[in-house]
Amino acid sequence: MGHVKALSIKGIMTLVVLYVILSLGFGISFINTLILTIVLGAASYVLGDLYILPKTNNITATMADFGVTFLIIWLLGIALTGMELGTMAGAAAITAVVIALGEYFFHFYISKKLLAPTKD
C-alpha cells in the first residue's frame, strides 16, 4: 500500500509540474503531457527512489532524477511532439529543475515511510 500512495503523490506532483510548464508554457497537448508523466513517473520511481536513494543519499538521487527527467522529457518529448531539439531541450531543462526540487523533498517522505527499517 505504501508504494501506491508514494506513486500517487509522485504522479500528482509530476502531472501538475509538467502541465504547467509543458502544456501551458510550451503548448504541448494534455495527452502528451500525461504520457510523459506516466513514463517519467515509472522510470524515476524505480531508478531514483527505489534503487539509487537507498544505496546513496538524497542529493545523489535528486541529481539522478534531474538527469532522468531531462532525458525523458527531451527525447520522448521530441518523439511525441515533433518540437525542435533546442526548444524541447529548454522545456526539458526547466522541467527537470522544478521536478528535481520536488524530488528532493519527496525523498524525505520515501526515506521515512518506505525505506526506513521496520521494527519487529
CORNOR-V175903 format. One record per helix or strand of 3 or more residues. SS is the DSSP state (H for helix, E for strand). FROM is the first residue (numbers start at 1). LEN is the number of residues. Records with the same first field share a line. If there is no record, write none. Layout:
SS = FROM-LEN ; FROM-LEN
This chain:
H = 2-25 ; 30-26 ; 58-24 ; 85-29
